Amino acid sequence: MFGLRYFKKFFFAEASEKDFKSLHRNENLFVGLRSDITNLKITSFADTPNSIRIDIGNDCLLSCSIVLYSNKAKVNIGDRVFIGEDTTLYCFEEVSIENDVMISSGCTLIDTNSHSLKSEERKNDVVDWKKGFQFKNWDVVKSERIVIREKSWIGFNSIISKGVVLGKGTIVASGSVVTRNSDEYTIIGGNPARFIKTTE
């Protein structure tokens, strides 16, 4: 088990072979064989860090950031997944990425609105957040898991919103904002992203 201090020690500094072995055995984080997480950064706002869970499969290359917003946050990453630099996964509930997925640089996946849509309910958000995670009222904030099915490819600077399920083999054109599900083996793009054509 480890807390925020453990995250900072191993994810904001260069990790040695020995460090990786101890991470593999940890109950909160599992890293599969031959996966490179040298440039992975993790930030946790959970007040009980031992409840969070990150699973990373085999042969992955991850240069992204993962931000865990809650005590129930879960991030599942399959085998042979690439996630580029300056991409951030913001997780309140769950972000699930299946096998053979590529996510380019500069992308954002966020499974929550982060704030209430009602101005009265979010007026104290900054003050509460400064006090600590436990003081923010998440009860008025909508969140829903994100699922990226196998063989999908997300282009540069795209945004995947809460509740989105990308079908198997989906290609997301660069700079797209995805707010709804896609069918299998389709190319989608734009803001909001729409069907462009089918692929293989």
Contact map, one row per residue, 1 for C-alpha under 8 A:
11100000000000000000000001110000000000000000000001000000000000000000000000000000000000000000000000000000000000000000000000000000000000000000000000000000000000000000000000000000000000000000000000000000
11111110000000000000000001010000000000000000000011000000000000000000000000000000000000000000000000000000000000000000000000000000000000000000000000000000000000000000000000000000000000000000000000000000
11111110000000000000000000000000000000000000000111000000000000000000000000000000000000000000000000000000000000000000000000000000000000000000000000000000000000000000000000000000000000000000000000000000
01111111000000000000000000000000000000000011000010000000000000000000000000000000000000000000000000000000000000000000000000000000000000000000000000000000000000000000000000000000000000000000000000000000
01111111100000000000000000000000000000000000000000000000000000000000000000000000000000000000000000000000000000000000000000000000000000000000000000000000000000000000000000000000000000000000000000000000
01111111110000000000000000000000000000000000000000000000000000000000000000000000000000000000000000000000000000000000000000000000000000000000000000000000000000000000000000000000000000000000000000000000
01111111111100000000000000000000000000000111000000000000000000000000000000000000000000000000000000000000000000000000000000000000000000000000000000000000000000000000000000000000000000000000000000000000
00011111111110000000000000000000000000000110000000000000000000000000000000000000000000000000000000000000000000000000000000000000000000000000000000000000000000000000000000000000000000000000000000000000
00001111111110000000000000000000000000000000000000000000000000000000000000000000000000000000000000000000000000000000000000000000000000000000000000000000000000000000000000000000000000000000000000000000
00000111111111100010000000000000000000000000000000000000000000000000000000000000000000000000000000000000000000000000000000000000000000000000000000000000000000000000000000000000000000000000000000000000
00000011111111100000000000000000000001111100000000000000000000000000000000000000000000000000000000000000000000000000000000000000000000000000000000000000000000000000000000000000000000000000000000000000
00000011111111000000000000000000000000001100000000000000000000000000000000000000000000000000000000000000000000000000000000000000000000000000000000000000000000000000000000000000000000000000000000000000
00000001111111100000000000000000000000000000000000000000000000000000000000000000000000000000000000000000000000000000000000000000000000000000000000000000000000000000000000000000000000000000000000000000
00000000011111110000000000000000000001000000000000000000000000000000000000000000000000000000000000000000000000000000000000000000000000000000000000000000000000000000000000000000000000000000000000000000
00000000011011111111000000000000000001000000000000000000000000000000000000000000000000000000000000000000000000000000000000000000000000000000000000000000000000000000000000000000000000000000000000000000
00000000000001111111000000000000000000000000000000000000000000000000000000000000000000000000000000000000000000000000000000000000000000000000000000000000000000000000000000000000000000000000000000000000
00000000000000111111100000000000000000000000000000000000000000000000000000000000000000000000000000000000000000000000000000000000000000000000000000000000000000000000000000000000000000000000000000000000
00000000000000111111110000000000000000000000000000000000000000000000000000000000000000000000000000000000000000000000000000000000000000000000000000000000000000000000000000000000000000000000000000000000
00000000010000111111111000000000000000000000000000000000000000000000000000000000000000000000000000000000000000000000000000000000000000000000000000000000000000000000000000000000000000000000000000000000
00000000000000111111111100000000000000000000000000000000000000000000000000000000000000000000000000000000000000000000000000000000000000000000000000000000000000000000000000000000000000000000000000000000
00000000000000001111111110000000000000000000000000000000000000000000000000000000000000000000000000000000000000000000000000000000000000000000000000000000000000000000000000000000000000000000000000000000
00000000000000000111111111000000000000000000000000000000000000000000000000000000000000000000000000000000000000000000000000000000000000000000000000000000000000000000000000000000000000000000000000000000
00000000000000000011111111001110000000000000000000000000000000000000000000000000000000000000000000000000000000000000000000000000000000000000000000000000000000000000000000000000000000000000000000000000
00000000000000000001111111001111000000000000000000000000000000000000000000000000000000000000000000000000000000000000000000000000000000000000000000000000000000000000000000000000000000000000000000000000
00000000000000000000111111101100000000000000000000000000000000000000000000000000000000000000000000000000000000000000000000000000000000000000000000000000000000000000000000000000000000000000000000000000
11000000000000000000011111111100000000000000000000000000000000000000000000000000000000000000000000000000000000000000000000000000000000000000000000000000000000000000000000000000000000000000000000000000
10000000000000000000000011111100000000000000000000001000000000000000000000000000000000000000000000000000000000000000000000000000000000000000000000000000000000000000000000000000000000000000000000000000
11000000000000000000000001111100000000000000000001111100000000000000000000000000000000000000000000000000000000000000000000000000000000000000000000000000000000000000000000000000000000000000000000000000
00000000000000000000001111111110000000000000000000001111000000000000000000000000000000000000000000000000000000000000000000000000000000000000000000000000000000000000000000000000000000000000000000000000
00000000000000000000001111111111000000000000000000000111100000000000000000000000000000000000000000000000000000000000000000000000000000000000000000000000000000000000000000000000000000000000000000000000
00000000000000000000001100001111101000000000000000000011110000000000000000000000000000000000000000000000000000000000000000000000000000000000000000000000000000000000000000000000000000000000000000000000
00000000000000000000000100000111111000000000000000000001111000000000000000000000000000000000000000000000000000000000000000000000000000000000000000000000000000000000000000000000000000000000000000000000
00000000000000000000000000000011111000000000000000000000111000000000000000000000000000000000000000000000000000000000000000000000000000000000000000000000000000000000000000000000000000000000000000000000
00000000000000000000000000000001111100000000000000000000011100000000000000000000000000000000000000000000000000000000000000000000000000000000000000000000000000000000000000000000000000000000000000000000
00000000000000000000000000000011111110000000000000000001111110000000000000000000000000000000000000000000000000000000000000000000000000000000000000000000000000000000000000000000000000000000000000000000
00000000000000000000000000000000011111100000000000000000001111000000000000000000000000000000000000000000000000000000000000000000000000000000000000000000000000000000000000000000000000000000000000000000
00000000000000000000000000000000001111110000000000000000000111100000000000000000000000000000000000000000000000000000000000000000000000000000000000000000000000000000000000000000000000000000000000000000
00000000001001100000000000000000000111110000000000000000000001100000000000000000000000000000000000000000000000000000000000000000000000000000000000000000000000000000000000000000000000000000000000000000
00000000001000000000000000000000000111111000000000000000000001110000000000000000000000000000000000000000000000000000000000000000000000000000000000000000000000000000000000000000000000000000000000000000
00000000001000000000000000000000000011111100000000000000000001111100000000000000000000000000000000000000000000000000000000000000000000000000000000000000000000000000000000000000000000000000000000000000
00000000001100000000000000000000000000111110000000000000000000111100000000000000000000000000000000000000000000000000000000000000000000000000000000000000000000000000000000000000000000000000000000000000
00000011001100000000000000000000000000011111000000000000000000001111000000000000000000000000000000000000000000000000000000000000000000000000000000000000000000000000000000000000000000000000000000000000
00010011000000000000000000000000000000001111100000000000000000001111000000000000000000000000000000000000000000000000000000000000000000000000000000000000000000000000000000000000000000000000000000000000
00010010000000000000000000000000000000000111110010000000000000000011110000000000000000000000000000000000000000000000000000000000000000000000000000000000000000000000000000000000000000000000000000000000
00000000000000000000000000000000000000000011111000000000000000000011110000000000000000000000000000000000000000000000000000000000000010000000000000000000000000000000000000000000000000000000000000000000
00000000000000000000000000000000000000000001111110010000000000000001111000000000000000000000000000000000000000000000000000000000000011000000000000000000000000000000000000000000000000000000000000000000
00000000000000000000000000000000000000000000111110000000000000000000011000000000000000000000000000000000000000000000000000000000000011000000000000000000000000000000000000000000000000000000000000000000
00100000000000000000000000000000000000000000011111100000000000000000001000000000000000000000000000000000000000000000000000000000000000000000000000000000000000000000000000000000000000000000000000000000
01110000000000000000000000000000000000000001011111110000000000000000001000000000000000000000000000000000000000000000000000000000000000000000000000000000000000000000000000000000000000000000000000000000
11100000000000000000000000010000000000000000000111110000000000000000000000000000000000000000000000000000000000000000000000000000000000000000000000000000000000000000000000000000000000000000000000000000
00000000000000000000000000010000000000000000000111111000000000000000001100000000000000000000000000000000000000000000000000000000000000000000000000000000000000000000000000000000000000000000000000000000
00000000000000000000000000010000000000000000010011111100000000000000011111000000000000000000000000000000000000000000000000000000000000000000000000000000000000000000000000000000000000000000000000000000
00000000000000000000000000111000000000000000000000111110000000000000000011100000000000000000000000000000000000000000000000000000000000000000000000000000000000000000000000000000000000000000000000000000
00000000000000000000000000011100000000000000000000011111000000000000000001111000000000000000000000000000000000000000000000000000000000000000000000000000000000000000000000000000000000000000000000000000
00000000000000000000000000001110000000000000000000001111100000000000000000111100000000000000000000000000000000000000000000000000000000000000000000000000000000000000000000000000000000000000000000000000
00000000000000000000000000001111001000000000000000000111110100000000000000011110000000000000000000000000000000000000000000000000000000000000000000000000000000000000000000000000000000000000000000000000
00000000000000000000000000000111101000000000000000000011111100000000000000001111100000000000000000000000000000000000000000000000000000000000000000000000000000000000000000000000000000000000000000000000
00000000000000000000000000000011111000000000000000000001111100000000000000000111000000000000000000000000000000000000000000000000000000000000000000000000000000000000000000000000000000000000000000000000
00000000000000000000000000000001111100000000000000000000111110000000000000000011100000000000000000000000000000000000000000000000000000000000000000000000000000000000000000000000000000000000000000000000
00000000000000000000000000000000011110000000000000000001111111000000000000000011110000000000000000000000000000000000000000000000000000000000000000000000000000000000000000000000000000000000000000000000
00000000000000000000000000000000001110000000000000000000001111100000000000000001111000000000000000000000000000000000000000000000000000000000000000000000000000000000000000000000000000000000000000000000
00000000000000000000000000000000000111110000000000000000000111110000000000000000111100000000000000000000000000000000000000000000000000000000000000000000000000000000000000000000000000000000000000000000
00000000000000000000000000000000000011111000000000000000000011111000000000000000001111100000000000000000000000000000000000000000000000000000000000000000000000000000000000000000000000000000000000000000
00000000000000000000000000000000000000111000000000000000000001111100000000000000001111111000000000000000000000000000000000000000000000000000000000000000000000000000000000000000000000000000000000000000
00000000000000000000000000000000000000011110000000000000000000111110000000000000000001111000000000000000000000000000000000000000000000000000000000000000000000000000000000000000000000000000000000000000
00000000000000000000000000000000000000011110000000000000000000011111000000000000000000011110000000000000000000000000000000000000000000000000000000000000000000000000000000000000000000000000000000000000
00000000000000000000000000000000000000000111100000000000000000001111100000000000000000011110000000000000000000000000000000000000000000000000000000000000000000000000000000000000000000000000000000000000
00000000000000000000000000000000000000000111110000000000000000000111110010000000000000000111000000000000000000000000000000000000000000000000000000000000000000000000000000000000000000000000000000000000
00000000000000000000000000000000000000000001110000000000000000000011111010000000000000000111000000000000000000000000000000000000000010000000000000000000000000000000000000000000000000000000000000000000
00000000000000000000000000000000000000000001111000010000000000000001111110000000000000000011100000000000000000000000000000000000000000000000000000000000000000000000000000000000000000000000000000000000
00000000000000000000000000000000000000000000011110110000000000000000111110000000000000000000000000000000000000000000000000000000000000000000000000000000000000000000000000000000000000000000000000000000
00000000000000000000000000000000000000000000000000110000000000000000011111000000000000000001100000000000000000000000000000000000000000000000000000000000000000000000000000000000000000000000000000000000
00000000000000000000000000000000000000000000000000011000000000000001111111100000000000000011110000000000000000000000000000000000000000000000000000000000000000000000000000000000000000000000000000000000
00000000000000000000000000000000000000000000000000011100000000000000000111110000000000000011111000000000000000000000000000000000000000000000000000000000000000000000000000000000000000000000000000000000
00000000000000000000000000000000000000000000000000001110000000000000000011111000000000000010011100000000000000000000000000000000000000000000000000000000000000000000000000000000000000000000000000000000
00000000000000000000000000000000000000000000000000000111000000000000000001111100000000000000011111000000000000000000000000000000000000000000000000000000000000000000000000000000000000000000000000000000
00000000000000000000000000000000000000000000000000000111100000000000000000111110100000000000000111100000000000000000000000000000000000000000000000000000000000000000000000000000000000000000000000000000
00000000000000000000000000000000000000000000000000000011110000000000000000011111100000000000000011110000000000000000000000000000000000000000000000000000000000000000000000000000000000000000000000000000
00000000000000000000000000000000000000000000000000000001111100000000000000001111100000000000000001110000000000000000000000000000000000000000000000000000000000000000000000000000000000000000000000000000
00000000000000000000000000000000000000000000000000000000111110000000000000000111110000000000000000111000000000000000000000000000000000000000000000000000000000000000000000000000000000000000000000000000
00000000000000000000000000000000000000000000000000000000101111000000000000001111111000000000000001111100000000000000000000000000000000000000000000000000000000000000000000000000000000000000000000000000
00000000000000000000000000000000000000000000000000000000000111000000000000000001111100000000000000011111000000000000000000000000000000000000000000000000000000000000000000000000000000000000000000000000
00000000000000000000000000000000000000000000000000000000000011110000000000000000111110100000000000000111100000000000000000000000000000000000000000000000000000000000000000000000000000000000000000000000
00000000000000000000000000000000000000000000000000000000000001110000000000000000011111100000000000000011110000000000000000000000000000000000000000000000000000000000000000000000000000000000000000000000
00000000000000000000000000000000000000000000000000000000000000110000000000000000001111100000000000000001110000000000000000000000000000000000000000000000000000000000000000000000000000000000000000000000
00000000000000000000000000000000000000000000000000000000000000111000000000000000000111110000000000000000111000000000000000000000000000000000000000000000000000000000000000000000000000000000000000000000
00000000000000000000000000000000000000000000000000000000000000111000000000000000001111111000000000000001111100000000000000000000000000000000000000000000000000000000000000000000000000000000000000000000
00000000000000000000000000000000000000000000000000000000000000011110000000000000000001111100000000000000011110000000000000000000000000000000000000000000000000000000000000000000000000000000000000000000
00000000000000000000000000000000000000000000000000000000000000011110000000000000000000111110001000000000000111000000000000000000000000000000000000000000000000000000000000000000000000000000000000000000
00000000000000000000000000000000000000000000000000000000000000000111100000000000000000011111000000000000000111110000000000000000000000000000000000000000000000000000000000000000000000000000000000000000
00000000000000000000000000000000000000000000000000000000000000000111110011100000000000001111111000000000000001110000000000000000000000000000000000000000000000000000000000000000000000000000000000000000
00000000000000000000000000000000000000000000000000000000000000000001110111000000000000000111110000000000000000110000000000000000000000000000001000000000000000000000000000000000000000000000000000000000
00000000000000000000000000000000000000000000000000000000000000000000010111000000000000000011111000000000000000110000000000000000000000000000001110000000000000000000000000000000000000000000000000000000
00000000000000000000000000000000000000000000000000000000000000000000000011110000000000000011111100000000000000100000000000000000000000000000000111000000000000000000000000000000000000000000000000000000
00000000000000000000000000000000000000000000000000000000000000000000000001110000000000001010111110000000000000100000000000000000000000000000000011100000000000000000000000000000000000000000000000000000
00000000000000000000000000000000000000000000000000000000000000000000000000111000000000000000011111000000000000000000000000000000000000000000000011110000000000000000000000000000000000000000000000000000
00000000000000000000000000000000000000000000000000000000000000000000000000011100000000000000001111101000000000000000000000000000000000000000000000111100000000000000000000000000000000000000000000000000
00000000000000000000000000000000000000000000000000000000000000000000000000011110100000000000000111111000000000000000000000000000000000000000000000111110000000000000000000000000000000000000000000000000
00000000000000000000000000000000000000000000000000000000000000000000000000001111100000000000000011111000000000000000000000000000000000000000000000001110000000000000000000000000000000000000000000000000
00000000000000000000000000000000000000000000000000000000000000000000000000000111110000000000000001111100000000000000000000000000000000000000000000000111000000000000000000000000000000000000000000000000
00000000000000000000000000000000000000000000000000000000000000000000000000000001110000000000000011111110000000000000000000000000000000000000000000011111100000000000000000000000000000000000000000000000
00000000000000000000000000000000000000000000000000000000000000000000000000000000111000000000000000011111000000000000000000000000000000000000000000000011110000000000000000000000000000000000000000000000
00000000000000000000000000000000000000000000000000000000000000000000000000000000011100000000000000001111101000000000000000000000000000000000000000000000111100000000000000000000000000000000000000000000
00000000000000000000000000000000000000000000000000000000000000000000000000000000011110100000000000000111111000000000000000000000000000000000000000000000111110000000000000000000000000000000000000000000
00000000000000000000000000000000000000000000000000000000000000000000000000000000001111100000000000000011111000000000000000000000000000000000000000000000001110000000000000000000000000000000000000000000
00000000000000000000000000000000000000000000000000000000000000000000000000000000000111110000000000000001111100000000000000000000000000000000000000000000000111000000000000000000000000000000000000000000
00000000000000000000000000000000000000000000000000000000000000000000000000000000000001110000000000000011111110000000000000000000000000000000000000000000001111100000000000000000000000000000000000000000
00000000000000000000000000000000000000000000000000000000000000000000000000000000000000111100000000000000011111000000000000000000000000000000000000000000000011110000000000000000000000000000000000000000
00000000000000000000000000000000000000000000000000000000000000000000000000000000000000011100000000000000001111100000000000000000000000000000000001000000000000111100000000000000000000000000000000000000
00000000000000000000000000000000000000000000000000000000000000000000000000000000000000001110000000000000000111111000000000000000000000000000000001000000000000111100000000000000000000000000000000000000
00000000000000000000000000000000000000000000000000000000000000000000000000000000000000000111111000000000000011111000000000000000000000000000001111000000000000001110000000000000000000000000000000000000
00000000000000000000000000000000000000000000000000000000000000000000000000000000000000000111100000000000000001111100000000000000000000000000111100000000000000001100000000000000000000000000000000000000
00000000000000000000000000000000000000000000000000000000000000000000000000000000000000000000000000000000000001111111000000000000000000000000111000000000000000000100000000000000000000000000000000000000
00000000000000000000000000000000000000000000000000000000000000000000000000000000000000000000000000000000000000011111000000000000000000000000110000000000000000000000000000000000000000000000000000000000
00000000000000000000000000000000000000000000000000000000000000000000000000000000000000000000000000000000000000001111100001001000000000000101110000000000000000000000000000000000000000000000000000000000
00000000000000000000000000000000000000000000000000000000000000000000000000000000000000000000000000000000000000001111111011000000000000000001110000000000000000000000000000000000000000000000000000000000
00000000000000000000000000000000000000000000000000000000000000000000000000000000000000000000000000000000000000000011111011000000000000000000100000000000000000000000000000000000000000000000000000000000
00000000000000000000000000000000000000000000000000000000000000000000000000000000000000000000000000000000000000000001111111000000000000000000000000000000000000000000000000000000000000000000000000000000
00000000000000000000000000000000000000000000000000000000000000000000000000000000000000000000000000000000000000000001111111100000000000000000000000000000000000000000000000000000000000000000000000000000
00000000000000000000000000000000000000000000000000000000000000000000000000000000000000000000000000000000000000000000011111100000000000000000000000000000000000000000000000000000000000000000000000000000
00000000000000000000000000000000000000000000000000000000000000000000000000000000000000000000000000000000000000000001111111110000000000000001000000000000000000000000000000000000000000000000000000000000
00000000000000000000000000000000000000000000000000000000000000000000000000000000000000000000000000000000000000000011111111111000000000000000000000000000000000000000000000000000000000000000000000000000
00000000000000000000000000000000000000000000000000000000000000000000000000000000000000000000000000000000000000000000001111111100000000000000000000000000000000000000000000000000000000000000000000000000
00000000000000000000000000000000000000000000000000000000000000000000000000000000000000000000000000000000000000000000000011111111000000000000000000000000000000000000000000000000000000000000000000000000
00000000000000000000000000000000000000000000000000000000000000000000000000000000000000000000000000000000000000000010000001111111100000011000000000000000000000000000000000000000000000000000000000000000
00000000000000000000000000000000000000000000000000000000000000000000000000000000000000000000000000000000000000000000000000111111110000000000000000000000000000000000000000000000000000000000000000000000
00000000000000000000000000000000000000000000000000000000000000000000000000000000000000000000000000000000000000000000000000011111111000000000000000000000000000000000000000000000000000000000000000000000
00000000000000000000000000000000000000000000000000000000000000000000000000000000000000000000000000000000000000000000000000011111111110110000000000000000000000000000000000000000000000000000000000000000
00000000000000000000000000000000000000000000000000000000000000000000000000000000000000000000000000000000000000000000000000001111111110110000000000000000000000000000000000000000000000000000000000000000
00000000000000000000000000000000000000000000000000000000000000000000000000000000000000000000000000000000000000000000000000000111111100000000000000000000000000000000000000000000000000000000000000000000
00000000000000000000000000000000000000000000000000000000000000000000000000000000000000000000000000000000000000000000000000000011111110100000000000000000000000000000000000000000000000000000000000000000
00000000000000000000000000000000000000000000000000000000000000000000000000000000000000000000000000000000000000000000000000000001111111110000000000000000000000000000000000000000000000000000000000000000
00000000000000000000000000000000000000000000111000000000000000000000100000000000000000000000000000000000000000000000000000000001101111110000000000000000000000000000000000000000000000000000000000000000
00000000000000000000000000000000000000000000011000000000000000000000000000000000000000000000000000000000000000000000000000000000000111111000000000000000000000000000000000000000000000000000000000000000
00000000000000000000000000000000000000000000000000000000000000000000000000000000000000000000000000000000000000000000000000000001101111111000000000000000000000000000000000000000000000000000000000000000
00000000000000000000000000000000000000000000000000000000000000000000000000000000000000000000000000000000000000000000000000001001100111111100000000000000000000000000000000000000000000000000000000000000
00000000000000000000000000000000000000000000000000000000000000000000000000000000000000000000000000000000000000000000000000001000000001111111100000000000000000000000000000000000000000000000000000000000
00000000000000000000000000000000000000000000000000000000000000000000000000000000000000000000000000000000000000000010000000000000000000011111100000000000000000000000000000000000000000000000000000000000
00000000000000000000000000000000000000000000000000000000000000000000000000000000000000000000000000000000000000000000000000000000000000001111110000000000000000000000000000000000000000000000000000000000
00000000000000000000000000000000000000000000000000000000000000000000000000000000000000000000000000000000000000000011000010000000000000001111110000000000000000000000000000000000000000000000000000000000
00000000000000000000000000000000000000000000000000000000000000000000000000000000000000000000000000000000000000011111100000000000000000001111111000000000000000000000000000000000000000000000000000000000
00000000000000000000000000000000000000000000000000000000000000000000000000000000000000000000000000000000000000011111000000000000000000000011111100000000000000000000000000000000000000000000000000000000
00000000000000000000000000000000000000000000000000000000000000000000000000000000000000000001100000000000000000111000000000000000000000000000111110000000000000000110000000000000000000000000000000000000
00000000000000000000000000000000000000000000000000000000000000000000000000000000000000000000110000000000000000110000000000000000000000000000011111000000000000000110000000000000000000000000000000000000
00000000000000000000000000000000000000000000000000000000000000000000000000000000000000000000111100000000000000100000000000000000000000000000001111100000000000000111000000000000000000000000000000000000
00000000000000000000000000000000000000000000000000000000000000000000000000000000000000000000011100000000000011100000000000000000000000000000000111110000000000011111100000000000000000000000000000000000
00000000000000000000000000000000000000000000000000000000000000000000000000000000000000000000001111000000000000000000000000000000000000000000000011111000000000000011110000000000000000000000000000000000
00000000000000000000000000000000000000000000000000000000000000000000000000000000000000000000000111001000000000000000000000000000000000000000000001111101000000000000111100000000000000000000000000000000
00000000000000000000000000000000000000000000000000000000000000000000000000000000000000000000000011101000000000000000000000000000000000000000000000111111000000000000111111000000000000000000000000000000
00000000000000000000000000000000000000000000000000000000000000000000000000000000000000000000000011111000000000000000000000000000000000000000000000011111000000000000001110000000000000000000000000000000
00000000000000000000000000000000000000000000000000000000000000000000000000000000000000000000000001111100000000000000000000000000000000000000000000001111100000000000000111000000000000000000000000000000
00000000000000000000000000000000000000000000000000000000000000000000000000000000000000000000000000011100000000000000000000000000000000000000000000011111110000000000011111100000000000000000000000000000
00000000000000000000000000000000000000000000000000000000000000000000000000000000000000000000000000001111000000000000000000000000000000000000000000000011111000000000000011110000000000000000000000000000
00000000000000000000000000000000000000000000000000000000000000000000000000000000000000000000000000000111000000000000000000000000000000000000000000000001111101000000000000111100000000000000000000000000
00000000000000000000000000000000000000000000000000000000000000000000000000000000000000000000000000000011101000000000000000000000000000000000000000000000111111000000000000111111000000000000000000000000
00000000000000000000000000000000000000000000000000000000000000000000000000000000000000000000000000000011111000000000000000000000000000000000000000000000011111000000000000001110000000000000000000000000
00000000000000000000000000000000000000000000000000000000000000000000000000000000000000000000000000000001111100000000000000000000000000000000000000000000001111100000000000000111000000000000000000000000
00000000000000000000000000000000000000000000000000000000000000000000000000000000000000000000000000000000011100000000000000000000000000000000000000000000011111110000000000011111110000000000000000000000
00000000000000000000000000000000000000000000000000000000000000000000000000000000000000000000000000000000001111000000000000000000000000000000000000000000000011111000000000000011110000000000000000000000
00000000000000000000000000000000000000000000000000000000000000000000000000000000000000000000000000000000000111000000000000000000000000000000000001000000000001111101000000000000111000000000000000000000
00000000000000000000000000000000000000000000000000000000000000000000000000000000000000000000000000000000000011110000000000000000000000000000000001000000000000111111000000000000111100000000000000000000
00000000000000000000000000000000000000000000000000000000000000000000000000000000000000000000000000000000000011111000000000000000000000000000001111000000000000011111000000000000001000000000000000000000
00000000000000000000000000000000000000000000000000000000000000000000000000000000000000000000000000000000000000100000000000000000000000000000001111100000000000001111100000000000001100000000000000000000
00000000000000000000000000000000000000000000000000000000000000000000000000000000000000000000000000000000000000000000000000000000000000000000000011100000000000011111110000000000011110000000000000000000
00000000000000000000000000000000000000000000000000000000000000000000000000000000000000000000000000000000000000000000000000000000000000000000000001111000000000000011111000000000000111000000000000000000
00000000000000000000000000000000000000000000000000000000000000000000000000000000000000000000000000000000000000000000000000000000000000000000000000111001000000000001111101000000000011110000000000000000
00000000000000000000000000000000000000000000000000000000000000000000000000000000000000000000000000000000000000000000000000000000000000000000000000011101000000000000111111000000000011111000000000000000
00000000000000000000000000000000000000000000000000000000000000000000000000000000000000000000000000000000000000000000000000000000000000000000000000011111000000000000011111000000000000111000000000000000
00000000000000000000000000000000000000000000000000000000000000000000000000000000000000000000000000000000000000000000000000000000000000000000000000001111100000000000001111100000000000011100000000000001
00000000000000000000000000000000000000000000000000000000000000000000000000000000000000000000000000000000000000000000000000000000000000000000000000001011100000000000011111110000000001111111000000000000
00000000000000000000000000000000000000000000000000000000000000000000000000000000000000000000000000000000000000000000000000000000000000000000000000000001111000000000000011111000000000001111000000000000
00000000000000000000000000000000000000000000000000000000000000000000000000000000000000000000000000000000000000000000000000000000000000000000000000000000111001000000000001111101000000000011100000000000
00000000000000000000000000000000000000000000000000000000000000000000000000000000000000000000000000000000000000000000000000000000000000000000000000000000011101000000000000111111000000000011110000000000
00000000000000000000000000000000000000000000000000000000000000000000000000000000000000000000000000000000000000000000000000000000000000000000000000000000011111000000000000011111000000000000100000000000
00000000000000000000000000000000000000000000000000000000000000000000000000000000000000000000000000000000000000000000000000000000000000000000000000000000001111100000000000001111100000000000110000000000
00000000000000000000000000000000000000000000000000000000000000000000000000000000000000000000000000000000000000000000000000000000000000000000000000000000001011100000000000011111110000000000111110000000
00000000000000000000000000000000000000000000000000000000000000000000000000000000000000000000000000000000000000000000000000000000000000000000000000000000000001111000000000000011111000000000111110000000
00000000000000000000000000000000000000000000000000000000000000000000000000000000000000000000000000000000000000000000000000000000000000000000000000000000000001111001000000000001111110000000101110000000
00000000000000000000000000000000000000000000000000000000000000000000000000000000000000000000000000000000000000000000000000000000000000000000000000000000000000011111000000000000111110000000000110000000
00000000000000000000000000000000000000000000000000000000000000000000000000000000000000000000000000000000000000000000000000000000000000000000000000000000000000001011100000000000011111000000000010000000
00000000000000000000000000000000000000000000000000000000000000000000000000000000000000000000000000000000000000000000000000000000000000000000000000000000000000000001111000000000011111100000000000000000
00000000000000000000000000000000000000000000000000000000000000000000000000000000000000000000000000000000000000000000000000000000000000000000000000000000000000000000111001000000000111110101000000100000
00000000000000000000000000000000000000000000000000000000000000000000000000000000000000000000000000000000000000000000000000000000000000000000000000000000000000000000011101000000000011111100000000000000
00000000000000000000000000000000000000000000000000000000000000000000000000000000000000000000000000000000000000000000000000000000000000000000000000000000000000000000011111000000000001111100000000000000
00000000000000000000000000000000000000000000000000000000000000000000000000000000000000000000000000000000000000000000000000000000000000000000000000000000000000000000001111100000000000111110000000000111
00000000000000000000000000000000000000000000000000000000000000000000000000000000000000000000000000000000000000000000000000000000000000000000000000000000000000000000000011100000000001111111000000111110
00000000000000000000000000000000000000000000000000000000000000000000000000000000000000000000000000000000000000000000000000000000000000000000000000000000000000000000000001111000000000001111100000111110
00000000000000000000000000000000000000000000000000000000000000000000000000000000000000000000000000000000000000000000000000000000000000000000000000000000000000000000000001111000000001000111110011111000
00000000000000000000000000000000000000000000000000000000000000000000000000000000000000000000000000000000000000000000000000000000000000000000000000000000000000000000000000011111110000000011111111110000
00000000000000000000000000000000000000000000000000000000000000000000000000000000000000000000000000000000000000000000000000000000000000000000000000000000000000000000000000001011100000000001111111000000
00000000000000000000000000000000000000000000000000000000000000000000000000000000000000000000000000000000000000000000000000000000000000000000000000000000000000000000000000000001110000000000111111000000
00000000000000000000000000000000000000000000000000000000000000000000000000000000000000000000000000000000000000000000000000000000000000000000000000000000000000000000000000000001111000000000111111000000
00000000000000000000000000000000000000000000000000000000000000000000000000000000000000000000000000000000000000000000000000000000000000000000000000000000000000000000000000000001111100000001111111100000
00000000000000000000000000000000000000000000000000000000000000000000000000000000000000000000000000000000000000000000000000000000000000000000000000000000000000000000000000000000000000000001111111110000
00000000000000000000000000000000000000000000000000000000000000000000000000000000000000000000000000000000000000000000000000000000000000000000000000000000000000000000000000000000000001000111100011111000
00000000000000000000000000000000000000000000000000000000000000000000000000000000000000000000000000000000000000000000000000000000000000000000000000000000000000000000000000000000000000000111100001111100
00000000000000000000000000000000000000000000000000000000000000000000000000000000000000000000000000000000000000000000000000000000000000000000000000000000000000000000000000000000000000000111000000111110
00000000000000000000000000000000000000000000000000000000000000000000000000000000000000000000000000000000000000000000000000000000000000000000000000000000000000000000000000000000000000001110000000011111
00000000000000000000000000000000000000000000000000000000000000000000000000000000000000000000000000000000000000000000000000000000000000000000000000000000000000000000000000000000000000001110000000001111
00000000000000000000000000000000000000000000000000000000000000000000000000000000000000000000000000000000000000000000000000000000000000000000000000000000000000000000000010000000000000001000000000000111
